[in-house]
Amino acid sequence: LHSYLMFPLLSIEKIQQRQSRVQFFYDDSFLRSAIQLHLREIFDIERLTSRIVMQKAHAKDLVALKKSLMAWYKIRELLKEKEFISFDTLKAKEIIETIDKAILDEPSTSFTEGSLIKTAWSKELDELHLLQKNFKSILKDYTEEEKNATGIQNLKVRYNRNMGYYIEVTKGKLSSVPSHFILRRALVNADRYTTERLQELETKLLSADETIIALEQSLFFELRENLAKEHSYLFSIAKDIALIDVSACLAEAASEQNWTCPEILATRELEIIEGRHPVVEFHMQDGSFIPNSLDLNEKPFALITGPNMAGKSTYLRQTALIVLLAQIGSFVPATKARIGIVDKIFCRVGSSDNLARGESSFLVEMTETSQIVRGATKNSLVIMDEVGRGTSTEDGLSLAWAISEYILNKIQCKTLFATHYHELTRLTHSLLQLLCLEVLETEEKIIFLKKIKEGAAENSYGIHVAKLAGLPLSIIDRANEILSSLQKTAPYTDLEIPEIQEKKETKREVQNFLFSQEELVIDAILSLDPNNLTPLEALQSIAQWKKNLTAKDS
C-alpha cells in the first residue's frame, strides 16, 4: 500500500488491472473474509528472506517463514478455482515440508543452547540424543553383550571419578577374559578393564552436549544456506501476498465505506459526484459527512471562497485524495467519478515554518508555491489553500492574484484555489469558475452547511469563529466595532488591476527565482536525518532530486 501511494500509476491499462483485482474481492465478501483471516497469520516474508540471505536468521525466523508459507498456501488454494492471478505453489510446499521436518516447533533463538533440530532429520544427531537420554540403558545393553560374548555372568560395568567407566572381572573368571579387554588396574579380588567400545561410549557421553550443539548449528546453517538459494522465489511470494493483501484491503474499505469504482480517462476531465474525504468521514458519525461534487471539465480553475470552518480545506484535500486513490487503482469515496490521468499532484495547504534554518511560514509557503508554478504541467492537479496569508494584505492579495493569473494563462492545469481574499473573485477568465461554501445566517446564529455552490462568499465570518473558540465577549464586541469602521473605508472597493503586459522572457530571466533547484536540493539534503531514513526513502529522495535538477533546463 505504501508503494502504491508513493508511486501512483500513469497507465490506464495498469490502473484498470488493479481495479479488476479490487473488484474481484469486492464482489466476493465471503472469500475476502476467509483470505483476510489467513493474511493475519503471515509474517513479513520479505524481511525474513532478507535475514536468511544475510545469514542472520535464527530458528524461529524459519518457523515464522513456514507458518507464513502455510497461510499463503491456504490462500492460494482458495483462489485456485477463481479467476485470479495464478502462482506456482509446488516449491513453497517443499520448503514448508523441509522446515517442518528439520526445525522444532518451539526452537531456541540461540545457537549455543541446542534445541533446534527435530528427531529423524539427522541419524548422527539422533544417536547423540539417544546416548544422552538413555546412557544407562545403553550401558546395560553393552554389559549384557559382553556377558554373553565372554560367558562371565558376574561381569560388571562400574564408574568412579578417577577411572571413569570400567569393567570389573573377579579373580575366578580371569581365564575367560577376552583379548580385546584392556587391563587398567589389578586388585586383590578383581581386575579392572576397559574396551575400545566402552571408551567410545564414555567419550560420546562426556562430549555429547558440545557435539549436539555443534552438529545442530551445522545442520541449521546448511538448511539456511539452501533456503537462501530460493530467495527470488520467496521474494516473489512476498510480492504476491502484498498484491492479494492490498487488493483485499482496498475492497474491504470500498465495501465498508461505500466507495465506487472511478472511470479512468485519457482526457483532462475531472468530474466527481458527491465526493467525500475518506479520513474525515471515517472519524465522523455515520451519515453526518456532507458530500460535495466537482466539475473541472470546462473550467479547470476553481476559485473557492467561504468562511473559516466552512469546509474549504476539506474540499481541497478530498479532491486530491480521490484523484490519488483513483490512480493507485482503488475505488474512491464518491457516488460517481470520471478522472483523467494527472501527471502530478501539487498541494500548498496548511502553514509551517523551519525555525532551525531561519525560514518563516511565509518563506516556506512561497518556496512551495515556487515549486508548484515551476513543476506543474497542463495535466497536473494543483490545490492551493490561502496563498499569501502570511504577509501584509496588499502583498498577499497581489501575490495570490498574480499566481492565479499565471496558472490560468501559462499552465492551465486543474486547480482548486481557496482564499479569503474576496477581491480575487473580480478576476475574470474563460477557464475560471467561482465556488463558495454555503452559510445559513439567522438572527441568533450562523450555521455552516458545508455545501459547495456556485458564486462568491459574502463574508469570512472570522469574528464568529473567534467567538466559537471562546474569546472574551469584550474582544468580540470590539472586533465587530472595528470591522464596521473598516468596511466603511474599505480600500479595495474600486480595484483597477492593470492588464498583463507580455514580456519576452530570456532563459536567464526564467531561471531567476528566489531559489535555484540546486539550492533547493542542497537544502533538502541538509534537512534529512540519515539515521531515520529507510533505504526505500533514500532511493525515492535521490530520484526526486535528480528529477528536479534535470527538469530545470527543460
C-alpha positions as CSV (number, residue, x, y, z in Angstrom):
1,L,0.0,0.0,0.0
2,H,2.9,2.4,0.8
3,S,4.4,1.6,-2.6
4,Y,1.0,2.2,-4.3
5,L,0.6,5.6,-2.6
6,M,4.2,6.7,-3.3
7,F,4.1,5.7,-6.9
8,P,0.7,6.2,-8.5
9,L,0.2,4.9,-12.0
10,L,0.0,6.8,-15.2
11,S,-1.1,3.9,-17.4
12,I,-4.8,3.4,-17.8
13,E,-4.3,-0.3,-18.5
14,K,-2.4,-0.9,-15.3
15,I,-4.9,1.1,-13.3
16,Q,-7.7,-1.0,-14.7
17,Q,-5.9,-4.2,-13.9
18,R,-5.7,-3.1,-10.3
19,Q,-9.3,-2.1,-10.3
20,S,-10.3,-5.5,-11.6
21,R,-8.4,-7.2,-8.7
22,V,-10.2,-4.9,-6.2
23,Q,-13.5,-5.6,-7.9
24,F,-12.8,-9.3,-7.6
25,F,-12.6,-9.2,-3.8
26,Y,-15.3,-6.5,-3.6
27,D,-17.8,-8.9,-5.3
28,D,-17.0,-11.9,-3.1
29,S,-17.2,-10.9,0.6
30,F,-17.0,-14.4,1.9
31,L,-13.8,-15.2,0.0
32,R,-12.4,-11.8,1.1
33,S,-13.1,-12.6,4.8
34,A,-11.6,-16.0,4.6
35,I,-8.4,-14.7,2.9
36,Q,-8.0,-11.9,5.4
37,L,-8.1,-14.4,8.3
38,H,-5.2,-16.3,6.7
39,L,-3.4,-13.0,6.0
40,R,-3.3,-12.2,9.7
41,E,-1.1,-15.3,10.2
42,I,1.5,-14.2,7.8
43,F,4.8,-12.5,8.9
44,D,7.0,-10.2,6.9
45,I,8.3,-12.7,4.4
46,E,10.4,-10.1,2.6
47,R,12.2,-9.3,5.9
48,L,12.6,-13.0,6.9
49,T,14.0,-13.8,3.4
50,S,16.5,-10.9,3.7
51,R,17.6,-12.2,7.1
52,I,18.1,-15.7,5.6
53,V,20.1,-14.4,2.7
54,M,22.3,-12.3,5.0
55,Q,22.8,-15.4,7.2
56,K,21.2,-13.7,10.2
57,A,18.1,-15.7,10.5
58,H,17.6,-17.9,13.6
59,A,15.4,-20.9,14.0
60,K,12.3,-19.0,15.0
61,D,12.6,-17.0,11.8
62,L,12.4,-20.2,9.8
63,V,9.4,-21.3,11.8
64,A,7.8,-17.9,11.1
65,L,8.6,-18.4,7.4
66,K,7.0,-21.9,7.5
67,K,3.8,-20.6,9.1
68,S,3.6,-17.7,6.6
69,L,4.0,-20.0,3.7
70,M,1.4,-22.4,5.1
71,A,-1.1,-19.5,5.4
72,W,-0.2,-18.3,1.9
73,Y,-0.6,-21.8,0.5
74,K,-4.2,-21.9,2.0
75,I,-4.9,-18.6,0.4
76,R,-3.7,-19.9,-2.9
77,E,-5.9,-23.0,-2.5
78,L,-8.9,-20.7,-2.0
79,L,-8.0,-18.8,-5.2
80,K,-7.2,-21.8,-7.3
81,E,-10.7,-22.2,-8.6
82,K,-11.2,-18.4,-9.1
83,E,-10.2,-16.2,-12.0
84,F,-7.3,-14.6,-10.2
85,I,-3.6,-14.4,-11.0
86,S,-2.1,-18.0,-10.8
87,F,1.1,-18.8,-8.9
88,D,3.4,-21.9,-8.6
89,T,2.9,-23.3,-5.1
90,L,4.8,-26.6,-5.5
91,K,8.2,-25.2,-4.4
92,A,6.6,-23.5,-1.4
93,K,5.1,-26.8,-0.3
94,E,8.5,-28.4,-0.5
95,I,10.0,-25.6,1.6
96,I,7.2,-26.0,4.2
97,E,7.8,-29.7,4.4
98,T,11.6,-29.2,4.7
99,I,11.4,-26.7,7.5
100,D,8.7,-28.7,9.3
101,K,10.8,-31.9,9.2
102,A,14.0,-30.1,10.3
103,I,13.2,-27.4,12.8
104,L,11.5,-27.8,16.2
105,D,8.1,-26.1,16.6
106,E,9.4,-24.0,19.5
107,P,13.1,-23.8,18.9
108,S,15.7,-21.7,20.7
109,T,16.8,-18.4,19.2
110,S,20.4,-19.0,20.4
111,F,22.9,-21.2,18.6
112,T,24.7,-22.2,21.8
113,E,21.8,-23.9,23.5
114,G,20.8,-26.6,21.1
115,S,17.1,-27.3,20.8
116,L,17.0,-26.5,17.1
117,I,16.7,-29.7,15.0
118,K,13.8,-32.3,15.1
119,T,14.3,-36.0,15.6
120,A,14.7,-38.1,12.4
121,W,16.4,-35.2,10.5
122,S,19.9,-36.5,11.2
123,K,20.8,-40.1,12.1
124,E,24.1,-38.9,13.8
125,L,22.2,-36.3,15.9
126,D,19.5,-38.9,16.9
127,E,22.3,-41.2,18.1
128,L,23.8,-38.5,20.2
129,H,20.4,-37.5,21.7
130,L,19.7,-41.2,22.4
131,L,23.1,-41.6,24.0
132,Q,22.5,-38.6,26.2
133,K,19.0,-39.5,27.3
134,N,19.4,-43.3,27.6
135,F,23.0,-43.8,28.6
136,K,22.2,-46.1,31.5
137,S,20.1,-48.3,29.2
138,I,22.8,-48.3,26.6
139,L,25.4,-49.3,29.2
140,K,23.2,-52.0,30.5
141,D,22.8,-53.4,26.9
142,Y,26.5,-53.3,26.4
143,T,27.1,-55.1,29.7
144,E,24.7,-57.9,28.6
145,E,26.5,-58.1,25.2
146,E,29.9,-58.7,26.9
147,K,28.4,-61.2,29.4
148,N,27.0,-63.2,26.5
149,A,30.2,-62.9,24.5
150,T,32.6,-63.9,27.3
151,G,30.4,-66.1,29.4
152,I,31.4,-64.1,32.5
153,Q,28.0,-63.7,34.1
154,N,29.2,-61.7,37.1
155,L,30.9,-59.1,34.9
156,K,30.0,-55.6,35.9
157,V,30.5,-52.1,34.5
158,R,31.3,-49.6,37.2
159,Y,32.2,-45.9,37.5
160,N,34.5,-43.8,39.7
161,R,35.8,-40.3,39.3
162,N,39.4,-41.3,38.9
163,M,39.0,-44.0,36.3
164,G,35.7,-43.2,34.7
165,Y,33.8,-46.2,33.4
166,Y,35.5,-49.7,33.6
167,I,34.7,-53.4,33.5
168,E,35.3,-55.4,36.7
169,V,36.1,-59.1,36.5
170,T,36.6,-61.2,39.6
171,K,39.8,-63.3,40.0
172,G,38.0,-66.6,39.5
173,K,36.9,-65.6,36.0
174,L,40.2,-64.1,34.7
175,S,40.8,-67.1,32.5
176,S,37.7,-66.1,30.5
177,V,38.8,-62.5,29.8
178,P,39.0,-62.0,26.0
179,S,41.9,-60.4,24.3
180,H,40.1,-57.1,23.5
181,F,39.8,-56.3,27.2
182,I,42.5,-53.8,28.2
183,L,43.8,-54.1,31.8
184,R,43.7,-50.8,33.7
185,R,44.3,-51.9,37.3
186,A,44.8,-55.2,39.1
187,L,43.3,-55.5,42.6
188,V,43.3,-58.3,45.2
189,N,39.9,-59.7,44.5
190,A,39.3,-58.4,40.9
191,D,40.9,-56.8,37.9
192,R,39.5,-53.7,36.1
193,Y,39.4,-53.5,32.3
194,T,38.2,-51.2,29.6
195,T,37.5,-51.7,25.9
196,E,37.5,-49.5,22.8
197,R,33.8,-49.7,22.7
198,L,33.4,-48.6,26.3
199,Q,35.9,-45.8,25.8
200,E,33.9,-44.7,22.8
201,L,30.7,-44.7,24.7
202,E,32.3,-42.7,27.6
203,T,33.8,-40.2,25.2
204,K,30.5,-39.7,23.4
205,L,28.7,-39.2,26.7
206,L,31.2,-36.7,28.0
207,S,31.2,-34.7,24.8
208,A,27.6,-35.3,23.8
209,D,26.3,-31.8,24.8
210,E,29.0,-30.0,22.9
211,T,28.7,-32.3,19.9
212,I,25.0,-31.9,19.8
213,I,25.2,-28.1,19.8
214,A,27.9,-28.1,17.2
215,L,26.1,-30.6,15.0
216,E,22.7,-28.7,15.3
217,Q,24.5,-25.5,14.3
218,S,26.0,-27.2,11.3
219,L,22.7,-28.7,10.2
220,F,20.8,-25.4,10.7
221,F,23.4,-23.4,8.8
222,E,23.2,-25.9,5.9
223,L,19.4,-25.6,5.8
224,R,19.6,-21.8,6.0
225,E,22.0,-21.7,3.1
226,N,19.8,-24.0,1.0
227,L,16.8,-21.7,1.7
228,A,18.9,-18.7,0.7
229,K,19.2,-20.1,-2.8
230,E,15.4,-19.8,-3.1
231,H,15.4,-16.1,-2.3
232,S,14.0,-15.0,-5.6
233,Y,11.0,-17.4,-5.3
234,L,10.4,-16.2,-1.7
235,F,10.5,-12.6,-2.7
236,S,8.0,-13.3,-5.4
237,I,5.7,-14.9,-2.8
238,A,6.1,-11.8,-0.6
239,K,5.1,-9.7,-3.6
240,D,2.1,-11.9,-4.3
241,I,1.0,-11.7,-0.7
242,A,1.3,-7.9,-0.8
243,L,-0.8,-7.9,-4.0
244,I,-3.5,-10.0,-2.5
245,D,-3.4,-8.1,0.7
246,V,-3.7,-4.6,-0.7
247,S,-6.4,-5.7,-3.2
248,A,-8.5,-7.3,-0.4
249,C,-7.9,-4.3,1.9
250,L,-9.0,-1.7,-0.7
251,A,-12.0,-3.9,-1.5
252,E,-12.8,-4.0,2.3
253,A,-12.5,-0.2,2.5
254,A,-14.7,0.2,-0.5
255,S,-17.4,-2.2,0.9
256,E,-17.4,-0.7,4.4
257,Q,-17.3,3.0,3.3
258,N,-19.5,2.7,0.2
259,W,-16.8,3.7,-2.3
260,T,-17.3,3.3,-6.1
261,C,-15.0,2.4,-9.0
262,P,-14.0,5.5,-10.9
263,E,-13.8,5.8,-14.6
264,I,-10.2,6.5,-15.7
265,L,-9.8,8.5,-18.8
266,A,-7.0,9.6,-21.1
267,T,-8.6,13.1,-21.3
268,R,-8.2,16.0,-18.9
269,E,-11.6,15.6,-17.4
270,L,-12.2,15.7,-13.7
271,E,-15.8,15.2,-12.5
272,I,-16.6,13.9,-9.0
273,I,-20.2,13.4,-7.9
274,E,-20.8,13.6,-4.2
275,G,-17.2,13.2,-3.2
276,R,-16.2,12.7,0.4
277,H,-13.0,12.9,2.4
278,P,-12.2,9.3,3.4
279,V,-10.4,10.1,6.6
280,V,-12.7,12.8,7.9
281,E,-15.8,10.7,7.1
282,F,-14.3,7.7,8.8
283,H,-14.0,9.7,12.1
284,M,-17.4,11.2,11.9
285,Q,-20.8,9.6,12.8
286,D,-22.4,7.6,10.1
287,G,-24.1,9.8,7.5
288,S,-23.0,13.1,9.1
289,F,-20.4,14.0,6.5
290,I,-21.7,16.3,3.8
291,P,-20.6,15.2,0.3
292,N,-19.7,17.7,-2.4
293,S,-19.4,17.5,-6.2
294,L,-16.8,19.0,-8.5
295,D,-16.7,19.5,-12.3
296,L,-13.5,20.9,-13.8
297,N,-14.1,19.8,-17.3
298,E,-14.9,23.1,-19.0
299,K,-13.5,25.5,-16.4
300,P,-10.5,23.7,-14.7
301,F,-9.6,26.6,-12.3
302,A,-12.0,26.8,-9.3
303,L,-11.6,29.8,-7.1
304,I,-13.2,28.9,-3.7
305,T,-14.2,31.4,-1.1
306,G,-16.0,30.9,2.1
307,P,-15.9,31.3,5.9
308,N,-13.4,29.8,8.2
309,M,-14.5,26.3,9.4
310,A,-16.9,26.1,6.4
311,G,-15.0,23.2,4.8
312,K,-12.8,24.7,2.1
313,S,-9.6,22.8,3.2
314,T,-11.5,19.5,3.4
315,Y,-13.0,20.0,-0.1
316,L,-9.5,20.6,-1.5
317,R,-7.9,17.7,0.3
318,Q,-10.7,15.3,-0.6
319,T,-10.3,16.1,-4.3
320,A,-6.6,15.4,-4.2
321,L,-7.1,12.1,-2.2
322,I,-9.8,10.9,-4.6
323,V,-7.6,11.5,-7.6
324,L,-4.7,9.8,-5.8
325,L,-6.8,6.8,-4.8
326,A,-8.1,6.5,-8.4
327,Q,-4.6,6.4,-9.8
328,I,-3.4,3.7,-7.4
329,G,-6.2,1.5,-8.7
330,S,-8.5,1.9,-5.7
331,F,-12.2,2.7,-5.5
332,V,-13.0,6.2,-4.4
333,P,-15.3,7.8,-1.8
334,A,-17.8,9.3,-4.3
335,T,-21.1,8.4,-5.9
336,K,-19.5,8.6,-9.3
337,A,-16.2,9.8,-10.6
338,R,-14.7,10.4,-14.1
339,I,-11.0,11.2,-13.7
340,G,-8.5,12.0,-16.4
341,I,-4.9,10.9,-15.7
342,V,-2.9,13.6,-13.9
343,D,0.9,13.5,-14.1
344,K,1.5,15.3,-10.7
345,I,-0.5,16.4,-7.7
346,F,0.8,19.6,-6.0
347,C,-0.5,20.7,-2.6
348,R,0.1,24.0,-0.9
349,V,-2.0,23.7,2.3
350,G,-1.5,24.4,5.9
351,S,1.3,26.5,7.4
352,S,4.6,25.5,8.7
353,D,8.0,27.1,9.5
354,N,11.6,25.9,9.8
355,L,13.0,28.0,12.7
356,A,16.2,25.9,12.8
357,R,17.0,27.1,9.3
358,G,15.7,30.6,9.7
359,E,12.7,30.0,7.4
360,S,9.4,31.7,8.3
361,S,6.0,30.3,7.5
362,F,5.6,32.7,4.6
363,L,9.0,31.8,3.2
364,V,8.1,28.1,3.3
365,E,4.8,28.9,1.6
366,M,6.4,30.9,-1.2
367,T,9.1,28.2,-1.7
368,E,6.4,25.6,-2.1
369,T,4.4,27.8,-4.4
370,S,7.6,28.4,-6.5
371,Q,8.0,24.6,-6.9
372,I,4.4,24.3,-8.0
373,V,4.4,27.0,-10.7
374,R,7.8,25.7,-11.9
375,G,6.9,22.0,-11.9
376,A,3.2,21.8,-12.8
377,T,2.1,21.0,-16.3
378,K,-1.2,21.2,-18.1
379,N,-2.0,17.7,-16.9
380,S,-1.3,18.3,-13.2
381,L,-3.7,18.8,-10.3
382,V,-2.9,21.8,-8.0
383,I,-4.6,22.6,-4.7
384,M,-3.7,25.8,-3.0
385,D,-5.1,27.0,0.3
386,E,-5.0,30.6,1.3
387,V,-1.8,31.5,-0.6
388,G,-0.4,34.9,0.6
389,R,-1.9,35.0,4.1
390,G,1.5,35.1,5.8
391,T,2.3,38.7,4.8
392,S,0.5,42.1,4.5
393,T,-2.9,42.2,2.9
394,E,-1.6,44.2,0.0
395,D,1.3,41.9,-0.7
396,G,-0.7,38.7,-0.1
397,L,-3.6,39.8,-2.4
398,S,-1.1,40.9,-5.1
399,L,0.7,37.6,-5.0
400,A,-2.5,35.5,-4.9
401,W,-3.8,37.4,-7.9
402,A,-0.6,37.1,-9.9
403,I,-0.2,33.4,-9.1
404,S,-3.8,32.7,-10.2
405,E,-3.3,34.6,-13.4
406,Y,-0.1,32.7,-14.1
407,I,-1.8,29.3,-13.6
408,L,-4.8,30.4,-15.7
409,N,-2.7,31.8,-18.6
410,K,0.5,29.8,-18.6
411,I,-0.1,26.4,-17.0
412,Q,-3.9,25.9,-17.4
413,C,-3.9,22.9,-15.2
414,K,-6.8,21.6,-13.0
415,T,-6.6,23.9,-9.9
416,L,-8.5,24.4,-6.7
417,F,-7.6,27.7,-5.2
418,A,-9.1,28.5,-1.8
419,T,-8.8,32.1,-0.5
420,H,-10.1,34.7,2.0
421,Y,-9.2,37.5,-0.4
422,H,-12.7,38.2,-1.7
423,E,-11.2,40.7,-4.1
424,L,-9.9,37.8,-6.2
425,T,-13.5,37.0,-7.2
426,R,-13.3,40.0,-9.6
427,L,-10.7,38.1,-11.6
428,T,-12.3,37.1,-14.9
429,H,-11.1,34.3,-17.2
430,S,-12.7,31.8,-19.6
431,L,-11.2,28.9,-17.6
432,L,-12.2,30.3,-14.1
433,Q,-15.2,29.3,-12.1
434,L,-16.3,30.7,-8.7
435,L,-17.3,28.3,-5.9
436,C,-18.2,29.0,-2.3
437,L,-19.4,27.2,0.8
438,E,-23.0,27.8,1.8
439,V,-23.8,29.5,5.1
440,L,-27.2,29.8,6.8
441,E,-27.3,33.1,8.7
442,T,-30.1,33.8,11.1
443,E,-30.6,36.5,13.8
444,E,-29.3,34.2,16.5
445,K,-26.6,32.2,14.9
446,I,-24.6,31.2,11.8
447,I,-24.7,27.6,10.5
448,F,-22.0,26.3,8.2
449,L,-23.8,24.0,5.8
450,K,-20.5,22.5,4.4
451,K,-22.1,22.5,0.9
452,I,-20.4,23.8,-2.2
453,K,-22.3,26.1,-4.6
454,E,-21.5,28.4,-7.5
455,G,-20.7,32.0,-6.7
456,A,-18.6,34.0,-4.3
457,A,-18.8,34.2,-0.5
458,E,-20.0,37.5,1.0
459,N,-18.2,37.2,4.3
460,S,-15.5,35.2,6.1
461,Y,-17.2,35.2,9.5
462,G,-13.8,35.2,11.2
463,I,-15.2,37.0,14.3
464,H,-18.0,34.4,14.6
465,V,-15.3,31.7,14.5
466,A,-13.3,33.5,17.2
467,K,-16.5,33.6,19.3
468,L,-16.9,29.9,18.9
469,A,-13.3,29.4,20.0
470,G,-14.1,31.1,23.4
471,L,-12.6,34.6,23.1
472,P,-13.9,37.0,25.7
473,L,-17.1,38.9,24.6
474,S,-15.4,42.2,25.2
475,I,-12.9,41.3,22.4
476,I,-15.6,40.1,20.1
477,D,-17.7,43.2,20.6
478,R,-14.7,45.5,20.0
479,A,-13.7,43.5,16.9
480,N,-17.2,44.0,15.5
481,E,-16.9,47.7,16.0
482,I,-13.6,47.9,14.3
483,L,-14.9,45.7,11.4
484,S,-17.8,48.1,10.8
485,S,-15.4,51.0,10.7
486,L,-13.0,49.3,8.3
487,Q,-15.8,48.2,6.0
488,K,-16.9,51.9,5.6
489,T,-13.4,52.8,4.4
490,A,-12.6,49.5,2.5
491,P,-9.6,50.3,0.3
492,Y,-10.3,47.8,-2.4
493,T,-13.9,48.8,-3.4
494,D,-12.7,50.3,-6.7
495,L,-9.9,48.0,-7.8
496,E,-8.3,48.7,-11.1
497,I,-5.9,45.9,-12.0
498,P,-3.6,46.7,-15.0
499,E,-3.7,44.3,-17.9
500,I,-0.9,41.8,-18.2
501,Q,2.0,43.1,-20.3
502,E,3.5,40.3,-22.4
503,K,7.3,40.2,-21.8
504,K,9.8,38.3,-23.8
505,E,11.5,36.1,-21.2
506,T,15.0,35.0,-21.7
507,K,16.3,31.8,-20.3
508,R,18.2,33.9,-17.7
509,E,15.0,35.6,-16.6
510,V,13.0,32.4,-16.4
511,Q,15.6,30.9,-14.1
512,N,15.9,34.0,-11.9
513,F,13.8,32.6,-9.0
514,L,14.3,33.1,-5.3
515,F,15.9,29.7,-5.0
516,S,17.7,27.6,-7.7
517,Q,16.9,23.9,-8.0
518,E,20.5,23.3,-6.8
519,E,19.8,25.3,-3.6
520,L,16.5,23.5,-3.0
521,V,18.2,20.1,-3.4
522,I,21.0,21.1,-1.1
523,D,18.5,22.4,1.4
524,A,16.6,19.1,1.3
525,I,19.8,17.1,1.8
526,L,20.8,19.1,4.8
527,S,17.4,18.8,6.4
528,L,17.4,15.0,6.2
529,D,18.2,12.8,9.2
530,P,20.1,9.8,7.7
531,N,19.6,7.8,10.9
532,N,15.9,7.8,10.5
533,L,15.8,7.2,6.7
534,T,14.9,3.8,5.2
535,P,16.7,2.5,2.1
536,L,13.5,3.0,0.1
537,E,13.0,6.6,1.3
538,A,16.6,7.3,0.4
539,L,16.2,6.0,-3.2
540,Q,12.9,7.9,-3.5
541,S,14.6,11.2,-2.4
542,I,17.5,10.7,-4.8
543,A,15.1,10.1,-7.7
544,Q,13.2,13.3,-6.8
545,W,16.4,15.3,-6.6
546,K,17.5,14.0,-10.0
547,K,14.1,14.8,-11.4
548,N,14.2,18.4,-10.1
549,L,17.7,19.0,-11.3
550,T,17.0,17.6,-14.8
551,A,13.7,19.4,-15.1
552,K,15.2,22.9,-14.6
553,D,16.6,23.0,-18.1
554,S,13.5,21.7,-19.8
